[in-house]
Every structure is written in structure tokens, then in C-alpha cells.
Amino acid sequence: MKKLVSVVMLVALIAVSTLMVVTTACAEELKMVGAISKIEMAADGRSASATLKDSKSGEEVTIIVTDELTLDKFKDKRIVEGDEIRCKFEKEGGKNSSKIFRKTAGC
């Protein structure tokens, strides 16, 4: 009986650890600092697309922004094209979804 419980617990532990690895591998979280080259607000105002030029590689990356605080800053012109931004985003399904989107010098 004790062996059976031990085997079941071991199998459960392996299953849980495997699932944790699989879920973390789905979305890749990246960090970037760069200048905004383009901001496009959606027609409904619930999202925006911001194109940033990475300060390290020079590559342009388009990031989808959906949080209300950042969208309000776009609308109020507190964040405009040319501002340097520090952001974290998840690369998932061919889209880059913003997690953190802030000016490097503060807002």
C-alpha cells in the first residue's frame, strides 16, 4: 500500500512539473528600451499599436498596448512619438502584447 501511494505521488509530481514547463514555454517575455516611431490608436479606443525602435539592435518592433493607464497617456499626449520607452512584452502567437510600457525618465 505504501509503495502504491509513493508511486502515485511521484507520477503526480512529474505531471505537475511537466505542465509548468509547458505553460511557461508558450509565451516569451521580453524587455526592450527604445524610441517610439509610430503610435496608432484603434477606432474603439480600447487598444493601440506602438512601433518602437530598439536602442540596442536598431530593429523596429510593433507592440499592442491594451492597458487603460497607457492608453490615457497616449490620448493626453503625455507619451508621444519620439519618447524613449522602457517596456516588457509577451511574444505570443505572432503578436507582441505589452505588460509594462513606461517612459524611461518617468511620466
Secondary structure, 3 states (H helix, E strand, C coil): CHHHHHHHHHHHHHHHHHHHHHHHHHCEEEEEEEEEEEEEECCCCCCEEEEEEECCCCCEEEEEECCHHHHHHHHCCCCCCCCEEEEEEEEECCEEEEEEEEECCCC
